[in-house]
Amino acid sequence: MPTVKLHPNIPVQLTLLSLEGELDNGIVHYQTSAGILSVSRNVAENINALELRIGEAFQICKQVRGGFAEYTVWLAGESERGR
């Protein structure tokens, strides 16, 4: 399965194929519609806080400012309307 590459300041819409991520050396790996998404535990906690269901879309963006990266996650519009 390919790896999801996040480019600076460009949101990516994904759906989880499994609700459980696999933890490996502080990195959580999720199976998504676009491939394997690897994120820190902090970002994984933010994804888990969305309380996603299988097939529900979310977006993630690697926001880069002044050489510092911050990851933001949120429900995709159609997922939010479907709740």
Secondary structure, DSSP 8 states (H G I E B T S, - for coil): --B----BT--EEEEBS-S--EEETTEEEEEETTEEEEEEHHHHHHHHHT---TT-EEEEEEEEETTEEEEEEEE-HHHHHT-
